[in-house]
């Protein structure tokens, strides 16, 4: 066995985690041969479409414990890795390669160019500069241990979709977490348990006359909840042509991913258009409006600063479309308050968040050493990104998972082959 053969690292998956791991490994040990395989014709596809094509690289949050709480699954396991390579290190990593980032008011971080191609080009240049060899339209199909070996120093047989066979010292699986992911099959074949993938980060289908024709309208601070599941979020809500979306809805979908899937995405959604106001606070403010502007039409009052078209729908749903405040009874005031801060909508289905696809589920976390991202079951096998049962809410957290786990895996593989 030659030295070159012994020091071979295979990366399965050409996404953010795969690229970051490949670069980290090749830079940590320039003598390593790092091969990256991507099954599709285009690598870094999620990077290209993230943030509407701007690429939401990470999120500004100095408190890493708080940062980790943005992962419905994986927050505890990621806390240690984030302390070693978190958002601050990510920003520095891109800055050292000439990519300047900016922080928006909501904490999301993007390249100053507002163009995901800036990030894609940076990863391509870094991989090329580190000597990573890449192949598109060529995924990893199957993996086994050579001669059934289980000792760390013995290698993995990697069979590509082309039928070629490679003997690798280390294999990183970073193929994503979708149900048909080859990486999940590989992990399962090598003894790993898989938490069944289900969608996360999705919008809700709602067919309701209160929302009809309001496509594109948004409320920046609104509440969304599913009471019987004890799910609630506060944030922007956007009316779409199929229902509701926006960060508040997407966060709710992430935290309730498994429960909502179990209900086949049919449930009652409560929306508080008045933000965090309680029913009593809402009634009180509406009563004050009634006392101050008795002659005004209720439909023109809009005391909560909501978009006028939405307020008109709320008023109409309360039976007060042509009423003045002087004609609003106590019962009507309660109905208006309910439509404002506890409006119920029947959800019948979901849609993915634009071109982005995030799942919960994947390789069982307890079977992975999060200090190195190496399998606890199959030595020489590593994982990074969404192939793990880790997912974050919207806002750059899923990419940070990719950068963090990819960096740790890459460095650990370099150390492993150097020691071997």
ABEGO torsion letter per residue (X at the ends): XBAAAAABBBBBEABAAAAAAAAAAAAABAABBBBBBBABABBGAAAAABGGGAGBABBBBABAAAAAAABABGAAAAAAAAAABBAAAAAAAAAAAGBBBBBBAAGBBBBAAGBAAAAAAAAAAAAAAAGBBBBBGBBBABBBBBGGBABAABBBBBBBAAGBBBBBABBBBBAEABAABAAAAAAAAAGBBBBBBBBBGBBBBBBBAAABGABGBBBABBBBBBAAAGBBBBEBBBBBAAEBBEAAAAAAAAAAAAAAAAAGGBBBBBBBAAEABBAAAAAAAAAAAAAABAABBAAAAGAAGBBAAAAAAAAAAAGAAABBAAABBAAAAAAAAAAAAABBBBBBEBBBBEABBBBBEEBBAAABBAAAGBBAABBGBBBBEAABBBBBBBGGAAAAAAAAAAAAAAAAAAAAAAAX
